[in-house]
Amino acid sequence: MLNETQQQRDERFMREALKEAELAAREDEVPIGAVVVSNGKIIARSHNLTERLCDVTAHAEMQAITAAADYLGGKYLTGCTIYVTVEPCPMCAGALGWSQIARIVYGASDKKRGYSTLLSGNKTPLHPKTEVVVGVLEEECRQLMQSFFRAKR
C-alpha cells in the first residue's frame, strides 16, 4: 500500500497472523499464528498444529518456514519477514536463524518459553543480520492467549 509506514505494515500483517491464531484456538490448538511476507506479499501462513499432527515440532513458525521455503524454492528466507503472535520458542528461533530470515516481528513476549529467556551475553540463535521487532499488537496477541488458557482451566 502506498505511503504506508513500516509500523502500519507490521500491524496489517500481524492482524493476518492473529487470524491464524484464532483458527488455532477454534481447533483447540494453542493460539499462535504466523505469516511470512516477501516483497509485501504473504507467501506462507500457518498456526500451531501440534495437537492435530501429534507433533511437538508443529509450531506455527515451523510450519510457516517450511511453506515459505517451498514457495521460494530454497531453504533461505533472507528477504522475508515472519509475523508471529507470540515470541518464538528456542526451537523456532533456531530454525529462523538457520533460515536467515531478515526480520522477526512478534506480538506478545513469552517469559516462560520464549527464546529470549535463554539468552546469555550476546548469544542468540538468530542470524546476526536478523532484525527483531517486539510488541506489535501486543495486547491483542496476549489477550488471545490468556482467554484460551483461562477457558482451559
Beta strands, then each sheet from edge to edge (+ up, - down):
strand 1: 33-38
strand 2: 41-47
strand 3: 80-86
strand 4: 103-108
strand 5: 131-134
sheet 1: 2+ 1- 3+ 4+ 5+
end
